[in-house]
Amino acid sequence: MFKICLFVCALSLTVMYGCKKSSSTTETPNNNVTQLPAVFGKFSNTVTISLEGNYVVLKSNGLPDHKSPYYQGTQWAAAQFEAYNGSNPNFMINPNRISSQNLTFKIPVSPAAASTHDATPMGPMGISINGVPIFNQYAAGGMPLTGEINSFDQYNGHPQMQGQYHYHVEPLYITAAKGKDALIGFLLDGFPIYGPLENGSTLTNADLDIYHGHTTATADYPSGIYHYHITADAPYINGSGFYGTKGSVTQ
């Protein structure tokens, strides 16, 4: 009888230990993000932001929050049209006009370096803090921006044929309002983009890697993070593909 009792007790302890061990394997990992990082609070309130698993989802109508000659003839013209008053003597307005979009960006909340670096696409490769899409260094057909740059408005943006307003280069409205060293937005791989200034110095392509970024501390990431920078010369925002694994964009 005593032996049976010992066997039952030992079996009970084994079952209890087994249950505890099993439950520990289903605990939420320490690196699981359960709330939006504070940095996303820097986005305009016109951008709807949510957390979906390991991704941040940002929805935007793509309308710039600043005036533009490309608002001429649109439903927003009365409040948002402004004739070109920039510094480019060769400015020539293109025939397109700004229209509202239905953009959804899904980017990693905890970005990481990719083993294979995908090329950036034509069209949106990122989103700025005012909800305007960010395009790469190429004009239509993969051509240099040499000619197209003359259609950029006074804030360095313009719309494509479907009316999608976007930036290829430094968004002057953002850097004028927030500072040349400010957060500009994020690329689809989840890594942030900053302006051309860092620690009081204006960066050039020589200061950055082939993806047009580097790893240092920033105001938003004091422990350091890989990030892209805007420069005055091509590729302007991004170089030979995404540094990290890209998310997605639907439009």
N, C-alpha and C positions, 0 to 999 in steps of 0.2 A: 504494500500500500504506500509506504514511504517512497519507494522507488518510482511508483506511478506518479506521485505528487511532484517529485523532482522533475520528472520528464515533462509533465504538463506545464510547470513553471518555466522550464527552459524553453519549451516551444512557444509559450506566450511572449517571453522576452525577445525571441528570434523574430516573431511576427511583428511586434512593436517596433523593433529596430529596423526591420525591412520596410515598414510603412513610412517611418521617418526618412529613411534614405531615399525612397521613391519620391516623396513629396518634395525633397530638396532639389531634385532635378527639374522641377517645373517652376521654380522661382523665376521671377522676372530678372533678366541679366542686369548687372549694374550699369551697363552702358546704354540701356534702353531709355530713350528720351520720352518722357510723359507729358511735357509741356513745351510750348514754343520757346526757343531761345530768345532772350531779351532783344537781341540785335534786330529781330524782325519788327520790333516796334518802331523802327525808323522809316518804315514804308508809309506812304501816303494812305490816308483813310479811304481812298477810292479803291485800294487793293484789298480784296478779301483774302484772309490768310487762315489756314487751318492745318492741323497735324493729322497725317494719315499714315499710321505705322511708322516706318523709318523715313518718311518723306514730308516735306513742307509743301503744301499746295497753295499756290498764289493765283488768284483770278483777277483779271483786269480787262477794262474796256479799251486800254491802250491809248486813251486820249491824253495828250500832254496837258499838264496843269499850268502851262504858260502860253502866252500869245504866240501867234505865228501867221505869216502871210498865207499859209496853207489852210487856214480856217476860212478864207474868202469863199463866199458862195455856199457855205454850209449852214446848218441850223444854229451853230454856235457863233456865227460871224459877229453879231452885235456886241458880244462880250469879249470874244477871243481873237478876232482878226487884228493883226498889226502889220502894217507894211514893213518890208525889209528895211532894217536900220543897222545892219551889221557892218563889218569892216572889209568884206570881200568885194572889190570893184567889179569882179567878173560874175557876180551873182546873177543867176537866171532861174526864175521859178519854173518848176516842172509842171506838166499839165494835170498832175494828180491832186486830189484834195483829201483832207483828213476825214476818216469815217470811223465810227465806233466798231470795236472788235469784240470777239468773245474768246479771250486767251486764257488758257489754264497751264500754268507751269508747275511741274512736279519735280522737286529737286531734293537730293539727299540731305537729311537734317544733320548727319554726321559724315561729312565728305571724307573720302580717302583717295590716295593716289591710285591710279589705274595701272594694271599691268600692260594693257594695250591702250594707247591714246587715240581715241576717235577724232577724226577731223571735225571741225565745227561746220554746221550746215549753212546753206543759204537760208535766209529767213531768221527768225528769232533763235539766238543762242544763249540768251539770258534776259533778265528783267531788271530795270532800274528801279530805284526806290519810289519814283513817281508813277510806276506802272507801265512806262514806255518800253517796248522791246529793244533789245540790244542786238545788232547785227555784227557780222564779222568784217574783215578788212577788204571785202570784195564787192564790187558792183555786180549787176546782173551779168550772167555768163561767166562769172569768175574773173572778171577783168579788174584791174587796179581802179581805185577810186579817183584817179587823176582828174577825169572830166566830171564825174558825178558829184564830186565835192563842191562844185560851183552851184549846185542846187540846194545845198544845206542852208537853212534859214539862220537867223541871228543867234539861235540857241543850238546850232549844229545838228538839227534833225530835218527830216523830210519824209513824205509818204511815198510808198510804192504804189503800183497800179491798182491794188485793191483798197487803197486808202489807209494802209497800216503805217502810221507814223513810227519812226525808229531812229536810233542813233548808231552810227558806225564809229564815231570818235567822241572826244570829250563833250559831255552834255553841259554846255556852259551855264544853263539856268541852274542846274544842281550845284555845280562847283562855285558859282557866284553866291548862292544862298547858303550853302553848307560848308564851303571851304575847299581848297584845292587838295587837301589831304583827307577829305571825307569819304565815307562809304558811298559808292555809286549804285551798287546793286549786287546781283549774284549771277554767275553763269549756271548753265543747266547741271553742271557737276556739283553744285552746292558750295563752291568756293567763292569768297567775296571779291569784289572789284573795288579798288580805291583810286582816288584821283592821282594826278601826276606828282604830288608833293609828298615826301616822307622825311620826317625829322628835319624839316626846314630846307630840304634839298629837292630840286626838281629832277626826277629820274629820267634816264634815257634807256633805250633798248639795251645798251651795254650793261646796265645794272640788273637786268632780268634774264631768266633762262629762256629756252626756245619756246616755252608755252606762254611767255610774257608775264611771269610772276616770280615770286620767291617766298621764302618762309622767314617771317620776323614777327615780333609782337605788334599788335595794332591796338587802337583805343578800345575796340570791341572785343578783341581777343588778346588780353594782356599776357597770356601764357604762350602766345605764338600760334600762327596758322599759315598755311600756304595761301597766298592771295595774288590776284592779278592787279596790275597797275595800268592806268592810261598813260600813254606817252604821245609826244607830238608827231612822231613818225610811224609809218606802217610797221607792225600790224595794229597800232593804235591801242587795242584792248586785248587781243588774243593772238597767239602765234600759231605754232604747228599743232593745233588740236587741243582738246581738253586735257588738263592735268589729271583730273579725276574721272570717275565713272559717271557718265551723264545720266540725268533723269530724262524727262520728256516734256514736250509742249504740244498742246492741241489748239487748233484755231479754226 
